[in-house]
Amino acid sequence: MEDRKNYSRKAMLSLKISEFEMPPMQDLLIIGRRAPIGPEAVRRMAEALSPDQFSVVRTDHPKIEAVLIRTSLLQMLDESVLMDVIVQEAEGSSTKRWCFARS
């Protein structure tokens, strides 16, 4: 019985802590063809953070794979008009790997 009072335990605890890496987004997020995070992952991230507020619009553009857009913007403007404006604005400052947020 005396041995139980002096019993001790050791444990090793290993933790990996990393910065939460999420691109800032307010109204839209442009996803490049070779971006490290794809449209489906971006859609799931937006759904987790702001349910039912964003939609993913895929494109045939050579550098832009998709755009995550606040749904209220799609209700204000025609989707094709909005996408034309976004693509024109993004083409000047793009690479194939970017994710680009615009508010």
C-alpha atoms as an extended CHARMM CRD file, in Angstrom:
* protein
*
       103  EXT
         1         1  MET       CA              0.0000000000        0.0000000000        0.0000000000  PROA      1               0.0000000000
         2         2  GLU       CA              2.8800000000        2.3330000000        0.7450000000  PROA      2               0.0000000000
         3         3  ASP       CA              4.2020000000        1.9550000000       -2.8540000000  PROA      3               0.0000000000
         4         4  ARG       CA              1.0120000000        3.4520000000       -4.3650000000  PROA      4               0.0000000000
         5         5  LYS       CA              1.5850000000        6.7860000000       -2.6140000000  PROA      5               0.0000000000
         6         6  ASN       CA              5.0030000000        7.1880000000       -4.2520000000  PROA      6               0.0000000000
         7         7  TYR       CA              3.8740000000        6.1990000000       -7.7130000000  PROA      7               0.0000000000
         8         8  SER       CA              4.6660000000        8.6880000000      -10.4620000000  PROA      8               0.0000000000
         9         9  ARG       CA              3.9650000000        8.7600000000      -14.1850000000  PROA      9               0.0000000000
        10        10  LYS       CA              5.8230000000       10.3220000000      -17.0360000000  PROA      10              0.0000000000
        11        11  ALA       CA              4.3680000000       11.1940000000      -20.3750000000  PROA      11              0.0000000000
        12        12  MET       CA              5.7210000000       12.7880000000      -23.5090000000  PROA      12              0.0000000000
        13        13  LEU       CA              3.5290000000       15.2390000000      -25.2640000000  PROA      13              0.0000000000
        14        14  SER       CA              4.2370000000       16.3200000000      -28.8100000000  PROA      14              0.0000000000
        15        15  LEU       CA              2.4030000000       19.2760000000      -30.2940000000  PROA      15              0.0000000000
        16        16  LYS       CA              2.5380000000       20.8020000000      -33.7160000000  PROA      16              0.0000000000
        17        17  ILE       CA              1.2250000000       24.3260000000      -33.8740000000  PROA      17              0.0000000000
        18        18  SER       CA              0.9210000000       26.1970000000      -37.1190000000  PROA      18              0.0000000000
        19        19  GLU       CA             -0.5400000000       29.4770000000      -38.1610000000  PROA      19              0.0000000000
        20        20  PHE       CA             -4.0760000000       29.2860000000      -39.4790000000  PROA      20              0.0000000000
        21        21  GLU       CA             -3.5070000000       30.0910000000      -43.0890000000  PROA      21              0.0000000000
        22        22  MET       CA             -6.5680000000       31.4350000000      -44.6910000000  PROA      22              0.0000000000
        23        23  PRO       CA             -6.5650000000       34.0730000000      -47.3310000000  PROA      23              0.0000000000
        24        24  PRO       CA             -8.4660000000       37.1520000000      -46.2770000000  PROA      24              0.0000000000
        25        25  MET       CA            -11.7130000000       37.4380000000      -48.1270000000  PROA      25              0.0000000000
        26        26  GLN       CA            -14.5290000000       39.8720000000      -48.0010000000  PROA      26              0.0000000000
        27        27  ASP       CA            -16.4800000000       39.8840000000      -51.2540000000  PROA      27              0.0000000000
        28        28  LEU       CA            -14.5420000000       37.5920000000      -53.5580000000  PROA      28              0.0000000000
        29        29  LEU       CA            -11.5130000000       35.3800000000      -53.8470000000  PROA      29              0.0000000000
        30        30  ILE       CA             -9.8840000000       34.5820000000      -57.1850000000  PROA      30              0.0000000000
        31        31  ILE       CA             -8.3790000000       31.1130000000      -57.3720000000  PROA      31              0.0000000000
        32        32  GLY       CA             -5.5560000000       30.5970000000      -59.8670000000  PROA      32              0.0000000000
        33        33  ARG       CA             -5.1030000000       27.4300000000      -61.9290000000  PROA      33              0.0000000000
        34        34  ARG       CA             -2.0950000000       26.3340000000      -59.8820000000  PROA      34              0.0000000000
        35        35  ALA       CA             -3.0550000000       27.8440000000      -56.5350000000  PROA      35              0.0000000000
        36        36  PRO       CA             -2.1170000000       25.7690000000      -53.4660000000  PROA      36              0.0000000000
        37        37  ILE       CA             -5.7820000000       25.6220000000      -52.4510000000  PROA      37              0.0000000000
        38        38  GLY       CA             -8.3980000000       24.5980000000      -55.0020000000  PROA      38              0.0000000000
        39        39  PRO       CA            -11.9850000000       25.7310000000      -55.5490000000  PROA      39              0.0000000000
        40        40  GLU       CA            -13.5580000000       22.8890000000      -53.5680000000  PROA      40              0.0000000000
        41        41  ALA       CA            -11.3500000000       23.5130000000      -50.5400000000  PROA      41              0.0000000000
        42        42  VAL       CA            -12.0580000000       27.2440000000      -50.7570000000  PROA      42              0.0000000000
        43        43  ARG       CA            -15.7880000000       26.5350000000      -50.9620000000  PROA      43              0.0000000000
        44        44  ARG       CA            -15.6290000000       24.3120000000      -47.8590000000  PROA      44              0.0000000000
        45        45  MET       CA            -13.5850000000       26.9400000000      -45.9890000000  PROA      45              0.0000000000
        46        46  ALA       CA            -16.0940000000       29.6650000000      -46.8420000000  PROA      46              0.0000000000
        47        47  GLU       CA            -19.0090000000       27.4140000000      -45.9140000000  PROA      47              0.0000000000
        48        48  ALA       CA            -17.4290000000       26.6800000000      -42.5380000000  PROA      48              0.0000000000
        49        49  LEU       CA            -16.7780000000       30.3470000000      -41.8050000000  PROA      49              0.0000000000
        50        50  SER       CA            -19.8290000000       31.9560000000      -43.4140000000  PROA      50              0.0000000000
        51        51  PRO       CA            -22.5300000000       29.4150000000      -44.2490000000  PROA      51              0.0000000000
        52        52  ASP       CA            -24.6530000000       30.1280000000      -47.3400000000  PROA      52              0.0000000000
        53        53  GLN       CA            -22.9180000000       33.4450000000      -48.1080000000  PROA      53              0.0000000000
        54        54  PHE       CA            -20.4990000000       32.4920000000      -50.9100000000  PROA      54              0.0000000000
        55        55  SER       CA            -20.6710000000       30.6530000000      -54.2340000000  PROA      55              0.0000000000
        56        56  VAL       CA            -17.8970000000       29.2600000000      -56.4150000000  PROA      56              0.0000000000
        57        57  VAL       CA            -18.0170000000       30.1980000000      -60.0940000000  PROA      57              0.0000000000
        58        58  ARG       CA            -15.6660000000       28.1690000000      -62.2990000000  PROA      58              0.0000000000
        59        59  THR       CA            -14.1020000000       29.7390000000      -65.3880000000  PROA      59              0.0000000000
        60        60  ASP       CA            -12.4730000000       28.6510000000      -68.6450000000  PROA      60              0.0000000000
        61        61  HSD       CA             -9.7970000000       31.3370000000      -68.2400000000  PROA      61              0.0000000000
        62        62  PRO       CA             -6.1960000000       30.0710000000      -68.7230000000  PROA      62              0.0000000000
        63        63  LYS       CA             -4.9990000000       31.5210000000      -65.3910000000  PROA      63              0.0000000000
        64        64  ILE       CA             -8.1720000000       31.7150000000      -63.2870000000  PROA      64              0.0000000000
        65        65  GLU       CA             -9.7310000000       28.4250000000      -62.2550000000  PROA      65              0.0000000000
        66        66  ALA       CA            -12.6000000000       29.8090000000      -60.2230000000  PROA      66              0.0000000000
        67        67  VAL       CA            -13.8440000000       32.7580000000      -58.2210000000  PROA      67              0.0000000000
        68        68  LEU       CA            -15.4430000000       32.5730000000      -54.7990000000  PROA      68              0.0000000000
        69        69  ILE       CA            -18.0530000000       35.3390000000      -54.7840000000  PROA      69              0.0000000000
        70        70  ARG       CA            -20.3640000000       36.6600000000      -52.1150000000  PROA      70              0.0000000000
        71        71  THR       CA            -23.8160000000       35.4640000000      -53.1510000000  PROA      71              0.0000000000
        72        72  SER       CA            -25.3430000000       38.9100000000      -52.6270000000  PROA      72              0.0000000000
        73        73  LEU       CA            -23.0980000000       40.2670000000      -55.4200000000  PROA      73              0.0000000000
        74        74  LEU       CA            -24.4510000000       37.6310000000      -57.7870000000  PROA      74              0.0000000000
        75        75  GLN       CA            -27.9530000000       38.7850000000      -56.9090000000  PROA      75              0.0000000000
        76        76  MET       CA            -27.0870000000       42.4070000000      -57.7690000000  PROA      76              0.0000000000
        77        77  LEU       CA            -25.3190000000       41.8040000000      -61.0950000000  PROA      77              0.0000000000
        78        78  ASP       CA            -25.5430000000       39.2870000000      -63.8790000000  PROA      78              0.0000000000
        79        79  GLU       CA            -22.9470000000       36.5550000000      -63.3170000000  PROA      79              0.0000000000
        80        80  SER       CA            -21.3220000000       36.9480000000      -66.7560000000  PROA      80              0.0000000000
        81        81  VAL       CA            -21.0170000000       40.7340000000      -66.3620000000  PROA      81              0.0000000000
        82        82  LEU       CA            -19.5120000000       40.3810000000      -62.9050000000  PROA      82              0.0000000000
        83        83  MET       CA            -17.0660000000       37.6820000000      -64.0460000000  PROA      83              0.0000000000
        84        84  ASP       CA            -15.9410000000       39.8240000000      -67.0110000000  PROA      84              0.0000000000
        85        85  VAL       CA            -15.1290000000       42.7180000000      -64.6650000000  PROA      85              0.0000000000
        86        86  ILE       CA            -13.3030000000       40.4590000000      -62.2100000000  PROA      86              0.0000000000
        87        87  VAL       CA            -11.2460000000       38.7630000000      -64.9230000000  PROA      87              0.0000000000
        88        88  GLN       CA            -10.2780000000       42.1000000000      -66.5150000000  PROA      88              0.0000000000
        89        89  GLU       CA             -9.1590000000       43.4700000000      -63.1410000000  PROA      89              0.0000000000
        90        90  ALA       CA             -7.2290000000       40.3260000000      -62.2510000000  PROA      90              0.0000000000
        91        91  GLU       CA             -5.4580000000       39.7460000000      -65.5570000000  PROA      91              0.0000000000
        92        92  GLY       CA             -2.9950000000       42.5650000000      -65.0370000000  PROA      92              0.0000000000
        93        93  SER       CA             -1.6410000000       41.3120000000      -61.7380000000  PROA      93              0.0000000000
        94        94  SER       CA             -1.8520000000       37.5680000000      -62.0280000000  PROA      94              0.0000000000
        95        95  THR       CA              0.3950000000       34.5820000000      -61.9170000000  PROA      95              0.0000000000
        96        96  LYS       CA             -0.7990000000       31.0030000000      -62.2470000000  PROA      96              0.0000000000
        97        97  ARG       CA             -0.3730000000       30.2850000000      -58.5320000000  PROA      97              0.0000000000
        98        98  TRP       CA             -2.2160000000       33.1210000000      -56.8290000000  PROA      98              0.0000000000
        99        99  CYS       CA             -5.2330000000       33.3430000000      -54.6940000000  PROA      99              0.0000000000
       100       100  PHE       CA             -6.3310000000       36.9450000000      -54.8060000000  PROA      100             0.0000000000
       101       101  ALA       CA             -8.8800000000       38.5430000000      -52.5400000000  PROA      101             0.0000000000
       102       102  ARG       CA            -10.7480000000       41.7050000000      -53.3990000000  PROA      102             0.0000000000
       103       103  SER       CA            -13.2890000000       43.6000000000      -51.4100000000  PROA      103             0.0000000000
